[in-house]
Amino acid sequence: MANQRFVRNCARYGAEATLTQITGGDDCPCRLTYDGENPTYSKEWHDNNPSIEDCLGTLKINRETTETNVKFFVTDIRLSETTQALQKEIKETIGNILRDDLAVTGTVNVDEMIFVDLSDADEKDTYVTVNSKIYRIKAIFELRTRDLDGQLLILRRDQ
């Protein structure tokens, strides 16, 4: 994965954030509406049943939440110096690029000084808080260069 020099630089100069990962849990009763095989979140159900924990769109209740202090390099995705081919792939993956979308590289756990591999992250179960704003991981692209074996994350602000 990421080399130690990159990890140190990211921990020193990167933007601070909190990575929240939700694991386990039981299916939430709000999973009433199904779109094919993809269940959807029902805020209305939660509003009508306030005694039940709100799954917040994860479709899981009684889940375990882990928060990790991370740092990474952030850029406005529209200003990112990615190749045209990657820009095209990003647009094909997430649709139109929105004003608040971010491109993030080098997610480093600052407490353990290690790269955080988010290959298996799911946008419902993993989110990032930057400057009190919550972002969902919309896409993950593997980066392979001479100096780095890491990831480019595309984050979209939670509305």
Helices and strands as residue ranges (DSSP letters): H 4-13, E 15-23, E 26-27, E 33-35, E 38-40, H 43-48, E 60-61, E 64-76, G 77-79, H 84-94, E 102-109, E 114-115, E 126-130, E 133-144, E 149-157
